[in-house]
Amino acid sequence: MVSQSTPRTLANNKAKAIVDAAYFGKYCIAAVCCYNLESIIATVRAAEAKQSPCLIQLFPWSIEYADGLLLHAAAEACAKASVPMAVHMDHAQSPEIIRRSADLGGFDGIMVDMSHYDDEENLRLSKELVQYCNERGIITECEPGRINGTEDGIQDTADMEEILTSPEQAEQFVALGIDWLAPAFGNVHGVYGPKGPQLDFPRLEAVHKAVGDRVRLVLHGAHEKYFQKDLLRKCIGHGMAKLNVNGPVAAAWTKVGAELTGKVPLTTVVEEQTKAMQAVVEEHMDWLYSTGKAAQNGTS
């Protein structure tokens, strides 16, 4: 693991090393969206219990709400972990929050998400912000096309046309210097319609063949009702190396809190919530083939 005193560069970036190793090892990394200290602790405990590399993901909300407090807690947790771990920002959707987050220190990666702009502005802003992050040793993720829907922390694009990613679009974003690419191939943020996911795997395969030798693919919109072991493994077979895990972890925290609050001491509520979230993360690590891969990952 790169020590905190080592200058941050793209060459020693922990997040890049973790996800690159997953791609070449034919498994996938759980990038767990964390909203509080309990979820950070649960993610680290799951990673250590399963001997799995892992990412902690924070939304821009964490910076707006707590400045650098949650970020630096996550960074310290990753540095202390006995398995390879790193911190990534998901769906940073304004130039201001991206620059502020990059300057705080602690992020290994930032998703530069300008997908709510038109194509020309998306590319212009993304190029500028990718360079800003790279200069600080932070790798970047972008979303060519547009993945529709909404989740907590993500701007609603329901009134905008969904744009599925083409190999040509993917090439445009790779040229910006990104390391991770989140393709739109029928996946949506949040809840799917009554027909469930209508995924265009031939499109995903075409994108993978076009750019998969240079960037890693990231799966967004993996709603827990549909994206369990079989479908997730199919996505891995089409080149996905990083999976954003959000809803089921938050749901575990909320469910236990509703069941136990006022009935047991607060410390017990917190401990049980942490255990419930840890169990969800561990299950995903099994599904993603990342269990037991920590010893093989070159960042430890």
C-alpha positions in Angstrom: 0.0 0.0 0.0 1.3 3.5 -0.9 2.1 5.4 2.3 0.4 8.7 3.0 3.9 10.4 2.9 4.4 9.2 -0.7 3.7 11.9 -3.3 0.4 11.2 -5.0 0.8 10.5 -8.7 -1.2 8.6 -11.3 1.5 6.0 -11.3 1.0 5.0 -7.7 -2.8 5.6 -7.6 -4.4 2.9 -5.3 -7.8 3.0 -6.9 -6.4 2.4 -10.4 -4.3 -0.5 -9.3 -7.2 -2.1 -7.5 -9.6 -2.0 -10.4 -6.9 -2.8 -13.0 -6.1 -6.0 -11.0 -9.7 -6.9 -11.0 -10.1 -6.5 -14.7 -7.1 -8.7 -15.5 -8.1 -11.2 -12.9 -11.6 -11.4 -14.3 -13.4 -10.3 -11.1 -15.1 -7.0 -10.1 -14.6 -4.5 -7.3 -17.5 -3.4 -5.1 -17.5 0.4 -4.8 -19.7 0.9 -1.7 -21.5 4.2 -1.4 -21.1 5.4 2.2 -23.1 8.1 3.9 -21.8 7.8 7.5 -19.0 6.5 9.6 -20.9 3.2 10.2 -21.0 2.4 6.5 -17.3 3.1 6.2 -16.6 0.8 9.1 -18.9 -1.9 7.7 -17.2 -1.7 4.3 -13.7 -2.1 5.8 -14.8 -5.0 8.0 -16.4 -6.7 5.0 -13.3 -6.3 2.9 -11.1 -7.7 5.6 -13.5 -10.6 6.4 -13.7 -11.6 2.8 -10.1 -10.7 2.0 -11.4 -8.7 -0.9 -10.1 -5.4 -2.4 -12.7 -2.7 -2.2 -13.5 1.0 -2.8 -15.3 3.4 -0.5 -17.4 5.8 -2.5 -18.7 9.2 -1.3 -21.1 11.5 -3.0 -20.5 15.3 -3.2 -23.1 15.5 -0.4 -20.5 14.3 2.0 -18.3 17.3 1.3 -21.2 19.8 1.3 -22.5 18.3 4.6 -19.3 17.6 6.5 -16.5 19.3 4.5 -13.5 16.9 4.7 -14.5 15.0 7.9 -16.1 11.9 6.2 -13.6 12.0 3.4 -10.6 11.9 5.8 -12.2 9.2 7.9 -12.7 7.1 4.8 -9.1 7.8 3.7 -7.7 6.8 7.1 -9.8 3.7 7.2 -8.5 2.6 3.8 -4.9 3.4 4.8 -5.2 1.2 8.0 -7.1 -1.7 6.3 -5.2 -4.9 5.9 -6.5 -5.3 2.3 -6.2 -3.0 -0.7 -8.8 -0.2 -0.4 -9.2 3.3 -1.8 -11.6 6.3 -1.8 -13.6 7.4 -4.9 -16.1 10.2 -5.3 -19.3 9.2 -7.2 -21.2 11.6 -9.5 -19.5 14.9 -9.0 -21.7 17.0 -11.1 -20.3 20.6 -10.9 -16.9 22.0 -11.6 -16.9 23.7 -8.2 -17.4 20.5 -6.2 -14.8 18.6 -8.2 -12.1 21.2 -7.7 -13.0 21.6 -4.0 -12.9 17.8 -3.5 -9.7 17.4 -5.4 -8.0 20.1 -3.3 -9.1 18.6 0.0 -6.8 15.6 -0.4 -7.9 12.0 0.3 -9.7 11.1 -2.9 -7.9 8.5 -5.1 -10.5 8.9 -7.8 -13.3 11.3 -8.8 -16.2 10.8 -11.2 -16.4 13.8 -13.5 -20.0 13.6 -14.4 -21.0 16.3 -16.8 -23.6 14.0 -18.5 -26.4 16.5 -17.7 -24.9 18.9 -20.2 -25.1 18.6 -24.0 -22.3 16.6 -25.8 -20.1 19.5 -26.6 -20.2 21.1 -23.1 -19.8 17.7 -21.5 -16.6 17.0 -23.4 -15.2 20.5 -22.8 -15.8 20.5 -19.1 -14.8 16.9 -18.7 -11.4 17.6 -20.4 -10.7 20.6 -18.1 -11.7 18.7 -14.9 -9.9 15.5 -15.8 -6.7 17.4 -16.2 -7.3 19.2 -12.9 -7.7 15.9 -11.1 -4.8 14.2 -12.8 -2.4 17.0 -11.9 -3.2 16.1 -8.2 -2.7 12.4 -8.7 -6.4 11.6 -8.8 -7.8 9.3 -11.5 -11.1 10.1 -13.2 -14.3 8.4 -14.3 -16.7 9.7 -16.9 -20.1 8.8 -18.3 -20.4 9.0 -22.1 -24.0 9.2 -23.2 -26.5 9.5 -20.4 -27.7 7.0 -17.8 -31.2 8.1 -17.0 -33.1 8.0 -13.7 -32.2 9.4 -10.3 -30.8 8.4 -6.9 -30.1 10.3 -3.7 -27.1 12.5 -4.6 -27.6 12.3 -8.4 -29.3 14.9 -10.5 -32.6 13.8 -12.0 -32.3 13.4 -15.8 -35.8 12.0 -16.3 -36.8 15.0 -18.5 -33.7 14.5 -20.7 -33.2 12.0 -23.5 -31.4 8.8 -22.6 -28.3 8.5 -24.8 -26.7 5.0 -25.0 -23.0 4.9 -25.3 -21.5 4.2 -28.7 -17.9 3.0 -29.3 -17.3 6.4 -30.9 -18.4 8.3 -27.9 -16.3 6.0 -25.7 -13.2 6.9 -27.8 -13.9 10.6 -27.3 -13.8 10.2 -23.6 -10.8 7.9 -23.5 -8.9 10.7 -25.4 -9.5 13.0 -22.4 -7.2 10.9 -20.2 -9.9 9.1 -18.1 -9.2 5.8 -16.4 -12.7 4.5 -15.9 -15.7 4.7 -18.2 -19.4 4.2 -17.1 -21.3 3.2 -20.3 -25.0 3.7 -20.8 -26.4 0.4 -22.2 -29.9 0.4 -20.9 -29.0 0.7 -17.2 -30.7 3.4 -15.2 -30.1 5.1 -11.8 -32.6 4.1 -9.1 -35.8 2.2 -9.8 -36.4 0.4 -13.1 -39.7 0.4 -15.0 -42.2 -2.5 -14.9 -40.2 -4.5 -17.5 -37.0 -4.3 -15.5 -33.6 -3.7 -17.0 -33.5 -3.8 -20.8 -29.8 -4.2 -21.2 -28.1 -3.9 -24.6 -25.2 -6.4 -24.2 -24.1 -6.3 -27.8 -23.6 -2.5 -27.3 -21.7 -3.1 -24.1 -19.5 -5.6 -25.9 -18.8 -3.2 -28.7 -17.7 -0.5 -26.2 -15.6 -3.0 -24.4 -13.9 -4.2 -27.6 -13.3 -0.6 -28.6 -11.7 0.8 -25.4 -11.3 -2.0 -22.9 -7.6 -2.2 -23.5 -7.2 1.4 -22.2 -9.9 2.0 -19.6 -11.9 0.0 -17.1 -15.7 -0.2 -17.4 -17.9 0.7 -14.4 -21.5 -0.5 -13.8 -24.0 2.0 -12.6 -27.7 1.4 -12.0 -27.4 -2.1 -10.5 -30.6 -2.1 -8.6 -30.6 -4.8 -6.0 -34.0 -6.3 -7.2 -32.4 -7.4 -10.5 -28.6 -7.2 -10.2 -27.7 -10.2 -8.1 -25.2 -13.0 -8.7 -26.1 -14.2 -12.2 -26.7 -10.8 -13.9 -23.7 -9.3 -12.2 -21.4 -12.1 -13.4 -22.8 -11.7 -16.9 -21.7 -8.0 -16.7 -18.3 -9.0 -15.5 -18.1 -11.3 -18.6 -18.6 -8.2 -20.7 -15.7 -6.3 -19.1 -17.2 -4.7 -16.0 -14.5 -4.3 -13.3 -16.2 -2.0 -10.8 -19.7 -2.1 -9.5 -21.4 0.7 -7.6 -23.2 -0.7 -4.6 -25.6 1.8 -3.0 -29.3 1.0 -2.4 -29.0 -2.4 -0.5 -26.4 -1.1 1.9 -28.5 2.0 2.8 -31.6 -0.2 3.0 -30.0 -2.5 5.6 -29.0 0.5 7.7 -32.5 2.0 7.6 -34.3 -1.4 8.3 -32.3 -2.2 11.4 -32.7 1.4 12.7 -36.5 1.2 12.3 -36.6 -2.2 14.0 -34.4 -1.4 17.0 -34.5 2.3 17.7 -36.1 3.0 21.1 -36.0 -0.7 22.1 -32.3 -1.2 22.8 -29.4 1.1 23.7 -28.3 3.4 20.9 -24.8 1.8 20.8 -26.5 -1.5 20.1 -28.6 0.0 17.3 -25.4 1.3 15.7 -23.5 -2.0 16.1 -26.4 -4.0 14.6 -26.7 -1.5 11.7 -23.0 -1.9 11.0 -23.3 -5.7 11.0 -26.3 -5.6 8.6 -24.4 -3.4 6.1 -21.3 -5.5 6.4 -23.4 -8.6 5.5 -24.7 -6.9 2.3 -21.2 -5.9 1.2 -19.8 -9.4 1.9 -22.6 -11.0 -0.2 -21.7 -8.7 -3.1 -18.0 -9.6 -2.8 -19.0 -13.2 -3.2 -21.1 -12.5 -6.3 -18.4 -10.4 -7.8 -15.7 -13.1 -7.5 -13.5 -10.7 -5.4 -13.6 -12.7 -2.2 -10.1 -14.0 -1.5 -8.4 -11.8 -4.1 -6.7 -9.4 -1.7 -3.5 -11.5 -1.6 -3.3 -11.4 -5.4 -3.7 -7.6 -5.6 -0.5 -5.8 -6.2 -1.5 -2.7 -4.1 -1.2 -4.4 -0.7 
